[in-house]
Amino acid sequence: MEQFSCSLCGGEESSTCFTAYDFDSSVEPFQLLQCNGCSLTITQPAPSPESLDEYYPESYYGSGRRKFSAVIEFLTVLSCKLRAKKVVKQISRKEVWSA
């Protein structure tokens, strides 16, 4: 297993959230690791840019601007917006702590 290094805070200690297998194509396990310093969660091992095509072929997202059904599309966008707000809030706290 490769050495953990958080790309957000530089922390080197993490906790394993869980180990899983990709349900579509992969037979190799991956882990979700959470940084003990800032709680950023990453996939390890990180997929290479070349291997992402295996996980996300062109057909994965559908076609055109709409990728999923209207309900799923709405929930996906809402989830992304809520997560972005949470990340900005976390970063703002970090800036206050380091000041």
C-alpha positions in Angstrom: 0.0 0.0 0.0 1.3 3.4 -0.9 2.2 6.1 1.7 -0.7 8.4 2.7 -0.2 12.1 2.1 -3.2 14.4 2.3 -3.4 16.8 -0.6 -5.5 19.3 1.4 -3.6 19.6 4.7 -0.4 17.6 4.1 -1.2 15.2 7.0 0.4 11.8 6.9 -1.9 9.8 9.2 -5.2 8.3 8.0 -7.9 5.9 9.0 -9.5 3.3 6.7 -13.2 4.0 6.2 -13.7 0.7 4.3 -12.3 -1.5 1.6 -14.5 -2.2 -1.4 -14.6 -3.5 -5.0 -15.8 -1.5 -7.9 -19.2 -2.9 -8.7 -18.9 -2.4 -12.5 -15.6 -3.7 -13.7 -12.8 -4.0 -11.2 -11.7 -7.2 -9.4 -9.1 -5.3 -7.5 -10.0 -3.8 -4.1 -9.6 -0.2 -3.2 -9.8 1.6 0.1 -11.3 4.9 1.2 -8.9 6.6 3.6 -9.8 9.6 5.7 -7.2 12.0 6.8 -6.9 12.2 10.6 -6.1 15.9 10.3 -8.8 17.4 8.1 -11.2 14.5 7.3 -10.6 14.6 3.5 -11.4 11.2 2.2 -9.5 9.7 -0.8 -9.5 6.5 -2.8 -6.3 4.5 -2.5 -4.8 3.4 -4.6 -5.7 6.4 -6.7 -6.7 5.4 -10.3 -4.3 6.6 -12.9 -5.7 9.0 -15.5 -5.3 6.3 -18.1 -7.4 3.8 -16.1 -10.3 6.2 -15.6 -11.6 5.3 -19.0 -12.2 1.7 -17.8 -14.3 3.1 -14.9 -16.1 5.8 -16.8 -16.6 5.0 -20.5 -18.5 7.5 -22.6 -21.7 5.6 -22.1 -21.4 5.9 -18.3 -23.0 9.3 -18.1 -25.5 9.1 -20.9 -25.5 11.6 -23.8 -26.0 15.2 -24.3 -26.4 17.7 -21.4 -28.6 15.5 -19.3 -26.7 12.5 -17.9 -29.3 10.9 -15.7 -33.1 10.9 -15.2 -34.4 14.3 -14.1 -34.8 13.3 -10.5 -31.3 11.8 -10.3 -29.9 14.7 -12.1 -31.5 17.1 -9.6 -30.3 15.1 -6.6 -26.8 14.9 -8.1 -26.5 18.6 -8.6 -28.0 19.3 -5.1 -25.6 16.9 -3.5 -22.6 18.6 -5.3 -23.7 22.0 -4.2 -24.2 21.0 -0.5 -20.8 19.2 -0.5 -19.1 22.2 -2.0 -20.6 24.4 0.7 -19.3 22.0 3.4 -15.8 22.0 1.8 -15.7 25.8 1.6 -16.7 26.0 5.3 -14.0 23.5 6.3 -11.4 25.4 4.3 -12.5 28.7 5.9 -12.1 27.1 9.4 -8.6 25.9 8.5 -7.6 29.4 7.4 -8.9 30.8 10.7 -6.9 28.2 12.7 -3.7 28.8 10.8 -3.9 32.6 11.0 
